[in-house]
Amino acid sequence: MDKDLKQEASGKGQNIKGRVKEAFGAVTGNKQTEAEGVADRMAGAAREKVAEVKRDLSNPDRPPREEADDE
């Protein structure tokens, strides 16, 4: 597994962790936990995007990936 793929997988994991933490904070009414979840989710999404851009730049012959409308 190459480094960019590992970074993307790590970002996905952090994104999921953030979503769970955000939901837990919302359910329990804990605004701090909810905010930490949002921060984790955003950091994970950023890490995923950086890995994707690095991968696309390192292989210019490959067609660009389609954007997903997640959010």
N, C-alpha and C positions, 0 to 999 in steps of 0.2 A: 504494500500500500504506500503510495507516495505521500510526501509531506503535506501537499495541498489538500489531498483527500482526507488525511487525518485531521487537518485544521477545520475542514468543512464539517466533518462528523462531530468534532468537538463543539463547533458552533451550534449544530443542530441539537446536541445534548443540552447545551447551556440554554438554548431557546426553549426547549421543552421544560427544563427545570424551572425557568422563569415563569412560564405559563402556569405550571402547577403552583408555584409559590404565590403568584399573583391571584389565582383563584382561591387559594387557601386564605390569603389575607382578606379578600373580598367577603368570603363566607363567614369568617370569624370577626370581621369588622376591624382587623388590625391593619391600619393604614401604612405603617412602616413596612410590614411584611409584603403588603401589596405593592408598595413602591419599589422594594428590593426586587420583587418579581419582574416588574416592568423593566428595571435596569438590567437584570440578567437577560431578559428576553431581547432587549435592544442590543446588548453586547454580543449575544449569540448570533443574532441576525447580521450584525456587522462582520463578525468573524467568518460567517458563511460567505458573505459577499466578497470579502477580501480574498478568500481562497478561490472562489469562482473566477474572479478577475485575474488572479495570478495564473490559474490554469489556462484561461483563454489567451493570455498574453504569451505564455510559454509554448502554445501550440496554435499559431496563427492560421494554419491550414484547416483547422476544425471549424465547422460552422458554429456561430454563437448559440448559446442555449436560449430557449424560449423563456420569457418572463412568466412566472406564475402569479396569479392575482390572489395571494394568500390573505392580504390584509386590506 
